[in-house]
């Protein structure tokens, strides 16, 4: 059934993610089942994640339990977990050094006897054709089926003819220990994660528990720190990198406009129309019910480029007519009339091309197509009449 879901279009697959996940969780008690869409960008393992770093493993586990209780306090979160896993039962062979010295055996002798008895010792290799088969010497299965059978083994001294039962010089110690300890930047770090409930966003979960997390971070012991990961961390990184690229791009566009218009003020007239297009994009995101994430921000950046290009077309036409001797007000009106058709053709082509993606998404790029298309298709928000009046007034001054 899972293979069939992968071949379905995005609309069906998107609607099946939450029901399929809930059905599998009910059908397989105690299992961790995650049904996800295909990641088109940086893969995010868990949408909501809190990292705790410190030295003592038991203290980190206690703090992780408190974070998990914070997750449980909101109905927007489900499927809580950490990357250390549960503690496992471990059996360790504890050697009594005093008894071992009296018996004339060393720690190495005890370790070798236990390893040979349980795992075996390679005595040689049997060559059969082009295969080499190891020859192992170890106890039969009936004599090594239980850990308690270790006490019946004999430990032979490597320094003399002494031998002693292993139960006289050692004992088995049973305890619960953490099997896997993760490290981040050389510090022990446990990551406590959860998933939003169907219909909720990771940002909504963090907003619901932000005050509790703030209080929790203030009560951390010295030497321990808390970090927020998941979607929020990747979103902050993406916005930071994209903001730097956007700033460099705007600077280059400004310099290009200065060289074209031979004026340092006129490029700001072009940039002054950008906020109106962004307002339209935000309204479109609200109407479509899409979050303002990285892909929506990328769509708004694309929208800004389209708006700037259209304003340059109008502005360049006004400059040409005004330089030919036509009065400024008439040049502005002619630009609005003559250039309206090519601009609207471009706008219409973009709108009708992106509306299907905004409504239904793509096939393989579905997770990013909808928010970016919703941010881009609201192109009629560009107020050309305001551009003409504002351009005329600034040029006149």
N, C-alpha and C positions, 0 to 999 in steps of 0.2 A: 504493500500500500504506500509506503514511503517513496518508492521509486516512481509510482504513478503521480504523486503529488509534485515531484520535481518537474514533471513535464507539463503541468497545468499552467495556464496564463497567470499573470500576476494577481488579477482580481480574485480568482478562486484561491490561489495559494495564500494571499494575504488574509482572506477570511478563514482559512483553515488552520492558521498558525495557533491561535488561542484555543479553539475547540479541540484540536488534535493534542495539544500539550496537556490540557485538562483531562482528556480521555485516557491518555497514557499514564498520567499520574494516578488516576483512580484504578486503572487496570493492573498496575505494577506497584503495590505498596512497598514503601521503603527504598524505592529507586529514585535516582536523580535523572529526570528526563527533561531535556531542553530542546524545543522545536524553534528554530530560528530561520530568518530569511538570509539570503546570500548577502554578505557584506561586500559593498562595492568600493569602500574606502579602507581606512585603517580598521582592521578587525577589533571589535570591543568585546571582550570575553563576558563581562557582566555590566549591565547598564548602571547599577548603583553599587559602589564599592568604597569601603573605608579601610585604609591601611594603618596598622598600629605597629610601631617599631620600638624595640627595647632590647634588653639583655636576657632577662629571666623568662624562660618559656612558660612556666606556670602562671606568672603574672600576666603575660600576654594572653593566655587562654582565658583568664578571668575577665580581662578587659574586653576580649572578643565576645564573651557571653553578655556583657553589659550592652555592647553595640547591637547584638542580636535582639536583646530585649527592647531596645529603642526601635528597631525595625518592626517588631511585633506590636508596638504601640499604635501603629498607623494601619488602617485597613487598605492602604494603597500598595502595600508591599507583600510579597509572598516568596516562597522558595529561598529560605535563608541558608547560608553555608559559609564555610571558610576554607582556605586552600591548604590548611594543615591536616584536615580530616580528623576523624575521631581517634582517641588513644587506643592502642592495641595491647593485648596481653603479651608480655615478653618474659622469657625464661632465661636467666643468666646463671652461669656456673661460677659460684663463689668459692674460691680456694682459701683454705685455712693455712696461712704460711707457717705457723708453728708446727702443726701436725705434719705438713709436707716436709719440713726440714728434719723432723725426727724420723720420718719414714725414708729419707734419702732421695726424695724426688723433687723436681723443680716445677715451676709453673709451666714451662715449655713441655715437660713430660705429660702433665695432666691435659694440656691443650691438645697435644698430639694424640693421646689415647682417645679422647672424646671425638676428635675429628675423624680418626681412622674407624672408630666403632660405628659412627652414624653415617658419615659420608663415604668412607672407604679410602684406600691408599692405592695409588697406581703402582703395580709391581713391574709392569712391562707392557709390551705392545705386540699383538698378534697380527702378522701381515697375512692377508688373504686376498690374493690377486693385487688389485690396485687400491685396496682398502687397508687401513690401519685401525685395528680394534683394540682399545685399551683394556688391560687386564687389571681388575680392581679386586682388592682384598678388603672385605668388610663383613660385619655380622649378618646372619640370615635375618629375614624380615621379622620372624617371630621374636628375635632377641633384641630388636631395636625399634619395635613398633611404638613404644611409649618412652617419654622422657625419663621416667623413673628407672628404666633399664640402664641408664648411665651409671647408677650406683653399683651395679653388678660388674662393671668393667674393671679390669686390672690395669694399673699404671705401672709401666716398667721404667726403671731409672736408666737414664742414658750414661750415668757415671759408674754404674756397678750392677750387680745381679739382683738388686732389691726389686720387689714388686709388692704392691699394696692395693686393696680394693679402693676404687675411686670414692665410694661413699664415706670412707674414713678421713679423707683429706679435703673433701669439697662437698658442697651442697647446692641444690637448685633454689634460686630466688625468683619468685614470680612477682611481677609488678606491671602496672599500666604505664606505658611510655608513648610519647609522640613519635610516630614512625617517620614523618617527613617534616622537616623544618626549613622554611623558605627564608632566604636572605635577600635584602635589597640595600645596595650600597654598603655592604659589609655588616649590616645590622640585621638581627633577627626581625622578621616582619611577617605578621599574619594579616591576611586580607579577608575581611568579612563582607560578603556580597549578598544581594537580593535582586529579585526581578519585580518590576511593576505589575500590578494586576492588569488583566485585559481592559484596554480602554484608557489606561493611565500612562503618563510619561515619567521618565526617570527624574526630570526636573521637578515634577509635582511631588514625588516621594521625598526628595531632598528638601524642598520647601516645607513639607509637613513636619520634618524632624530636625530642621535647622537649629531651632532653639535648644532642643535637647542635646544635639551634638556640640553646640557651643558650651553648654554647661558641663558636658562630659569632658571636653578638651581642657577645661580649666581645672578639673580635678585629677588630671593624670599625674602619676608619681614622677618625681624628678628623673630625667634620663629617658622618658618615654614621650613619643610624639604621635600625632594623628595627622593623616593626609587623606584628602578626598580624591578618589580615582574614578574609574568608569567613564561614562559619557561626558561628565562635566570636565574632567581633566583633558580629554581629547578635544572637547569643544574649545576650551581656553587656549590650548596649543594651536588649534586650527585658526581661530580668530586672530591670534597674535601674529602668526606667520602671514596670514592673508592681509592683515592690516598694514604690515610692512610693505608687502608687494603693492597694495593699493596706494599707499602714500608715494612710493616711487613712481607708480604709473601716473598718478595725478600730477606730480611734479613734471614729468616728461611731457604730459599733455599740455600743461600750462606753458612750458617753454616753447612747444611747437605752436601754440596759439599766439604767443607773443611774437614769434618770428613771422607768422602768417599775417596777423593784423597790424604788426609794428606798433603795438600799444600794450602797456602793462595793465590797463584797467579793463579793457574789453573782455579778456578771458574770464574775469570774474562774473561778467554778465552771463556768459555761457554756463558757468558753474552754478549760478543762482537758480537755475531751473531744476537742478537735481532734487532738492527736497520734495518738490511736488510729485515727481515720479515715485519716490520712496514711500510717500503717504499712500499712493494708490496701491503699491505692492503690499504694504502692511494690511490695508483693507482687504485685499484679495486673500491674503493668508488667513485673516479672521473669518472671511466668508467660507473658505474651503476647510476650515478647521485644522490647518496644518501648523506645526510648531515652527518657531523661528530658530532654525538650526544653521549648521554650517552650509548645507546645500541651498537653503533659502537665502542666506547671505550672499552666496556665490551668484544666485539668480538676480539679486538686487544689483550686484556689481555689473552684471551683464546688461541689466536694464539701464543703469547709469550711462554705459557706453552708447546704447542706442539713443538715449535722450540727448547726449552731448552731440552726437553726429547729426541729429535732426536740427538742433539749434544752430549748429555751424552752417548747415545748408541755408537756413533762413537768414542768418547774419551775413553770410557771404553775398547773398543776393541783394540784401539791403545796401551793403557797401558798394557793390557794383553800380546799382541804380543811383545811389547818392553821388558817387564819383562821376557819373555821366551827366550830372546837372539836375537830376530830378529832386524835388523837395523831399525832406526826410520823412514827413508824414505820409506822403504818397508812396514813397519807396517801401515803407513798412506795410502799407495796405496792399500794394502790389505783391510783395513777398508772401503775405498771408494768403492771397488768392491764387497766384501762379504756382507757388511751391506746395500748396496744400495737397494737390492730387498725388504727386510722387511720394510725399511723406505718408499720406494715408494708405497708399498702396503697400508701402513697406510695413507700416503698422498692421494693416489687415492681414498680410501674409504671415507675419509673426504670430498674431493672435490666433488665427485659424489653424496654424501649425502646432501651437502649444496647448490649445484647449483640450485635445484628446489626451495628451500626457497629463495635464492637470487633473482631469476627471478620472482617468482609468490607469495612469501610470504606464511604464514600459514593460517589457517582458523580462529582460535580464537586468536592466538598470532600474528596476521598479522602486527600490527604497529611496533613491535620490531624485527620481524624475518628478514626482508629484509636488514636493515643496518648492523645487527650483522652478517648475513650470508655473505654479501658482503665483510665484513672485514676479515672473517675467511677463505673463500674458496681460497684465493690467496696464497696457501701454497707452490707452486713450487718456490716462490721467495727466498727460502732458498738456498744460494749458497754453495753447498757442496764442490766444488773444492776450493773455497776460504777458507772454514773451514779447509780443509786438509793442504793447504799451510801455513795458518796462525798458525795452531796448531803445525806443524812441526818446523816452524821458532822460535816460542816462546819456545817450549820444547828444541830446540837445544841451544838457548841462556841460 
